[in-house]
Amino acid sequence: MEKKYYKHKIENLLVISKIVTIHYFEFDKNFVSHVESHDFWEMVYAYKGDLICSSNGNEVLLKEGEVIFYKPGVTHAHKADGKRAPNVFIISFECKNEAIRYFEDRHMSVDKSLLHIIFAIIEESKRTFDLPYSDPDLKKMKLLENPSLGGQQLIKNYLELLLIILMRNETERDSSEAVFLPREQFDERISDRVIEYMKEHITERLSVSDICDILHYNKSYIFRQFKKTSGSSLMAYFTKLKIQKAKEMLRESEMSVAGISDALSFDNPNYFSKTFKKITGFTPSVYRKMRRRGK
């Protein structure tokens, strides 16, 4: 006897119909954008530093780790605070579902657990579109000659996932807090603690042994778990943090390349420049000139 199965039709809360632009900016500390308005949604996330956002005459401070949304037709602009050079992720898109109205004039914090989704959008965009390094006036994204398989769909899916989780986190509040953490979350907490320690000692020379001794973790265990959760070795991650700090210093100060190298405890300016270029694709001097030109 043939069994009858019920085919459940999937209800879509949000469907992103079009992606307009995707940006990851490393703005100068004195950056000021043009005033603009358009017929699609825009999401702005402050990854590093703060951003002053104005819309329809109102000004708000978008703090590091926060996101703000502009609905279609809203006039808006952005500027740095003149103190710290902000890193900002901006994505604009079309969505016709009624549920998207939840984000009208919405300004909220983004839990760090969602950062991997934002990074996934950025990485997929690099593998799908021929995006300029930093172009605030970008109007049309060009596909790469050989884009990654399914890249556009993954960008759409990641964005829908991010928006739905943001809505869920804001609308659902669990009154009880778990006393015991799952193993995966415990490993992430360890990695977070290591990263925080690295950031606090970014100007120093650190070794794996230094970190393990200070935080009282077994060397092989912490090395294995950090690699598992971050995808990078301890020292490679620390070097990337140093280069990220160097980029901020190049944008925010007049300190020489040699001075920045010394301040971040690199062996010498030549090694610093080679490491900087290997990670960013540019020498420190070229990077500084690009940022001053707003590119």
N, C-alpha and C positions, 0 to 999 in steps of 0.2 A: 504494500500500500504506500503510495507516494505521500510524503509528508508535506504539509503546507507551511511555508515560512512567511513571516511578516517582514516586509522590507521597510525599515524605518527611514523616513525622509529626514535628512539632516537639516536642522534649523540653523541658519547663519545669522549670528548677532550682528557681525560687522563684515563687510566685504569691501576690500580696497579694489576699486575698479581701475585706477590709474596711478602710477607714480610719476610725479612731475620732476622733482630734483632731489638729489641726495648730496649733502655736504658734510665734511668734517673739517672745521676751520681751526687754525691756530692763530688767533687774532693778536695784533699788537696791543699793548696796554692802552694806547690812545685811539684805538679803532672806533670809527663812527660810520654806521651804514646809511644808505639812502632810505628815504621814506618810501614804502611800497604798499600796494593793495592788490589782491588778485582773487580769482574766482575758485580757489581751492583751499584746502586745509594746510596749515603749517604747524609742525611740532618742533620746538626748540629745547634742547637739553644741554645744560651747563655741566660738562664733564670735569673741567678744571677751572677754578676761579669763578668769579661772579660776572653777571652781565646785566646791564641796565636796559630794560625793555619798556618801550612806550607803545601804547595802542589807543587810538581814538582820544588822545589828549591825556591819558592816564599813564603814570610811570610807576613801574614796579622793579624791585631788585630780584633778579633770578639768581639765587645762590647756588653754589656748587652742589650738584646732586639733585637739582630740581628741574622740572620740565614745565613749559608753558605752551598753550595751544592758541592759535588764531583761526577763527572760523572764516569762511569765504567773505570777502568784502570789507574786512577789518583793516584799517590803515595802521601800519606798525613800523617800528624801527628799532635798532639795537646799537648799543655803544659799550665799550669797556669803561671801567671806573677810573682809569688813569693810574692805577696802582699795580695791578696784576694783569698779565696777559692771559686771557681766558681761552680755553679749548672748548669748542661748541659743536654739537651735532645737530644738524637741521635736516628735516625731511618734509617734503610737501607732497600732498596726495589728494585724490578724489575718493569720496565715500558717500553714497546716497542713502544709506540706512538711517532710519530714525534714531537709532541708538547712538550715533556719532554725535548727536546734539549734547550728549553728556559732557563732552569736552569743550563746550562753548565757554570761553573766558576762564578755562580751568588752569590753575597754577598749583602744582603739587610736588611732593618729594617722590623720588624714585628709589625703591629699595635696591641695595647693591646686588642682590641676587638676580636682578633683571639686566645687569650690565652685559652679561654674555649674549643676550638677545640683540642689544644695540650694537655690540661689536660684530655679531654675525651679519647684521644688515650692512655695516660698513665693509666688511670683508667680501660679502657677496657682490656688493656694488662695484668694488674694485675688479672683481673677476668677470663682471658682466658689461660694465660701461667704461668708455674711455673718458674718465673724469680728469679735469685739470687739477693740479695740486691744491689750489685754493682760489676759486673764482666766484666771488659774491654775485656777479652779474650773469651767472650761468642760466640760460633759458631753455636749453635743450640738451639732453644727455644722449650721446652717440654710443651705439653698441660697439663693442670690440669686434674685430674681424672674426675672432674665434672665442665667443663668450662661453663661459662654463655652462654645462648642460643644466637646464632648469633654473638658472640663476634668477631670472625675473620672477618666477613663481615662488622661489624661496624667499626673495625680498618681500614679496606680498604676504606670504604666510608668516614670516617673522614679525612683520609690522602688525598684522592682525592679532597675532599672539601677544605681542607687547601691549597693545591697546586693551585687549580683553582682560589681561592680568592686572593692568593699571586700574581698570574699572572695578574688577573684583576686589582688589586690595582696599580700595576706597569705600566700597559699599558693604563689604563683609568684615565684621570685626569679631574675632574670636576672643571671648572674655577670659578663656583659660590659657595659660602658658605651659608648654610642655616642660617637664622637669628633666627628662632624658632626651638627648639628641640622637637621631639616627647616625650611624657610622659615617655616612657621606657628609653630613652637616658638621660632624665633629672634625673631620679632616679639613673641611673648608675653614673652620674656625682657626685651626692651627695655621693654615696658610695665610689667613687674614692677619693673624698676630705677627707672623714673620714679616709680612709686607709692611705692616705698620712700623715695626722695629727698623726695617730698612729705610723707610721714609724719614723716621726720626733721626737717623744717623747717615743721611744721604751724603754729607760732606766728608765722611770718614772712610778709611780703608777697613773693610770687613772681610772675614773669611767664614767659611761654613762652620768651622770650629767655634769662632766667636759667637755666631748666632745661636748655635746649639747650646753652648755653655751658658750664655746669658738667659735663654728661655728654658733651660733645663730639659731638653729633648735629646733622645738618642740620635746620633748623627745619621746612621743609615735609615732610621725610621723617618726622620724629618725630610731627608733628601728624597726618599721614595714618595712620601705623601705630597710634598710640594710639587714634584714633577707631575704627579697624577692629577692634581687639582688645577695647576696653573699651566701645564704643558711646557714648562721651562725649568732649567736648572736654577738653583739659588743664585749663583753668581751671574749667570746670563740675565736673570731678571733684575738683579741689583744694578747691573750695567745699563740696562734699558731705563731704569728709574733715574739713574744719573744723567743719561742723555736727555730724558724728558725735562729734568731740572735745568740742564744746560740750555735747552731751547727756550725755557721761560726766562732765564737770565739774559740770553741774547736779545730777547724781545723787550725786556723790561728795563735793562740797564745799559750803561755805556762801558761796562767792564770789558777789557780786552780778552781775546781768545785765550791767551796765555794765563790771564788772571782767573778766568773761569775754570780752566784746566787745573790750576793750582787749588782753587777753592773747593773743587770736587775730588781732590786727591788722586788725579790721574798721574801716571808716572812722569809724563812730560807732554808738552803741547802737541807734539807730532803724533804721539799715540792717541791723544784725545781727538785730534782732527780725523785720524784714520777711523777710529771707532765711531765717531759722530757720522761720518760719511757712509760707513758700512750699514748703520742702522737707519739713517734718514734718506740717504741718497744724495746728500748735499754736504759740502764742507761748512763749518760754522760761519765763515765769512759770507759765503753765498746765501746761506739760510737767513742771516741777519739782513742782508740787502733785500732779499725777496719779501721779508716781513715788513720792512720799512716802506716798500712799494705797494704793500697791500695785496700781494699775489699769494 
